[in-house]
Amino acid sequence: MPDLPPAPLHVDPLPYEARLEPRPREQIDLVVIHCTEVPDLATARRFGEREMYPGSRTGNSGHYYVDRDGSLHQYVAAGRVANHTRGYNLRSVGIELVNTGRFPDWLDSRHQAMEEPYTEAQIVALIALLQRLRAELPGLRFIAGHEELDTTLVAASDDASLQVHRKRDPGPLFPWERVMEAIDLQRLRPGNAL
């Protein structure tokens, strides 16, 4: 597949971006694909702006967001460590696809289906972004879904005797085969995690 033309990137740093730990871009060898599990980009932004860690006064956020219309948004520069995947933040870039996922009942055992398909515009923009990152980040070699790296089970919110996955994104409707055919990255799974 030929390289896609670069899509415009809307850079809109989170208020605490300068407080996130800096890192050399050469350290980045992994991209983690997420879905926002909220209704829209504005809600995802509000979640990202929340200061969750009193010591650093930072929060949870991906680096890049891909909206349903294919627009690309950068909230955290790749040269900063964003909090998006436990245990993998130092080495990875997080990409969030706007998608409702299990919203608003994330941990309810009766609402674990993820039924919203990703749009064609999102997938085209994601592939273009991945190709751009592969060219700009010399150490980038791997890609994974959040659900593959965080397999934690937690008590269901509706019945504490049941367990549900804490993270399920990007979920069963993410077109892994199509994306992998278009990019020069290897899948990273827990069994082969470095």
N, C-alpha and C positions, 0 to 999 in steps of 0.2 A: 504494500500500500504506500503511495507517495506521501511525503510529508504534507500535513495540512497547513494552510496559511495560519499564522498566529492570530488568535482572537484578541480584541482589545482587552486589556486588564485594568480593572478599576481598583486603584490602590487607595484603601481607606483604613489606615492603621487603627487598631484598638487603642483606647486611651492609655492602657498600661504597657503597650508594646515595648517601650524603652526600658521597662523593668524586667522584661523576660531575659533570661540568660543568653548572652551572645555565644556563637559557636562558629568555627570555621566551616565554610560550605563544603569543604572536602570531607567532612565528617559524616555527611548525609549519604546513606546508602539505601534508604528505604522510603517508599511512599505508602501511606496507609489510606485506604478508601473508606469513607464514612458516609452515612446519610444523617441529616440533621434531626430527623424524627420530630419536627415541628412543622406547622402549616406553611410558613413562608420565610423568606430571607430576612425580613425585618425582625421576626421573632428570634431567629437564629442569632442575629446581631445582638439583640438584647441579652440573650443568654451568654454570649461571648463577652459582653462588657461587664458582667457581674464579677466582682472581686471575691473569689472563693478561698483564697489562701492569704490569711492575715499577714503572715511574715513578709511575703513578697508583694502583697497587694495586687495579685494577678488572678486570672481565672482560667476557665477551660475554653479552648477554641482551636479550630483548625487554622492552617496557614491560608488556604484557598477555599473559596466557596463557588459552586457552580449552580446558578439558579435554573429554574425550569426552562427559561427562554434561551439558555446557553450563555448568558452573560457571566463573566469571570470576575471575581472579587478577591482581592488580597487583603486580609486583616492582620497578618503577621508576616514579616519578611522571613525568607528561608534561613537567613543568618541568625535567627533567634529561635530558641527552644520554646515551642508552644506545648500546652498541656492538652493532648488529645488522645493518647493511648498509653496506659500505664505500662512502664517498663521499656518503652520504645521511643520516648520523646527525644532523647539526646541524639539519636541517629536518624530520625525520620521527619518527613514533611506530611502533614495531614491535609487531605482534600475532602471537603464536605459537599455532598450533593443534596440540594434542597428536596426533601421528600418527607411525607408525613410519617412514614414508618408505622410505629405502634401508638402514636400520639392519640389521645392524651393519657392513655392507660398503659404506659410502658411496661409495667411489671405485673399487670393483671393477667392471670393465667388464661382467662377467657378471650383475651385480645392480643395474642401473640402473632397473628398473621400480619404480614407486610404486603399489602395488596396494590399499592400505587406503583405503576410502572415508571421507570425513568424515561424522560422524553428523548426523542431523537436529537434535539438541539443540545441537551445536556451531555449525551454520550459523544457527540462530535466535538463539543468544546472540551470535554474531559480528555479525549485522545489528543487533541491539539496541545493542551496544557501539559500532559505527560510527555509528549515529544519535546516540548520546549524545556521542561525540567531535565530531561535526559541529556539535552545538549548543554544546559547551563550548569549542571551539577556533576562534576567529574567522577565522583564516587558512586553515583546512583546506579544500583544494580537490581534491587528487589522491589516487589509490590505485594501488598497483602490487604485483605479486608479486616476491618476492626474485629469482627466476630471471630476471625481465625486466631487473633493474638490475645484477645481477652475472652476466655471461655468460662469466666466465673459464673457460678449459679448462685442465685439469691432467693430468699423467701418471696413467694408471690404476694402482691399487695392485697389480693382478695382472699387468700387462704395461706397462712404461714406454714401449713404442712406441705405445701407444694413448692417446687423449685422451678424457676424460670431463668433463662439466660439474661444476664445483666446487659449484654450487648448483642445485637443481632444484625448490625449494619455492616455492609450495605444491603444484605438480605438476599433472598432467593431470586428476586427479579433483576439483580444486577447482571449485565451481559458479559461475564468474564471472558468467554471464548472470543467474542468480537474485540474486546479491548486488548487481550493478549496477542491477537493476530496483528494488531496495529502498532505495538510498541516493542522496544528492545529491552525488556525487563523480565526477570524470573519471579515466579510466585514464591513467596516466603511463607512457609507453614510452620507451626510449632515444632514439628519433628525435625525440620532442617534449619531452625532458627539459629543464627550465629550470635 
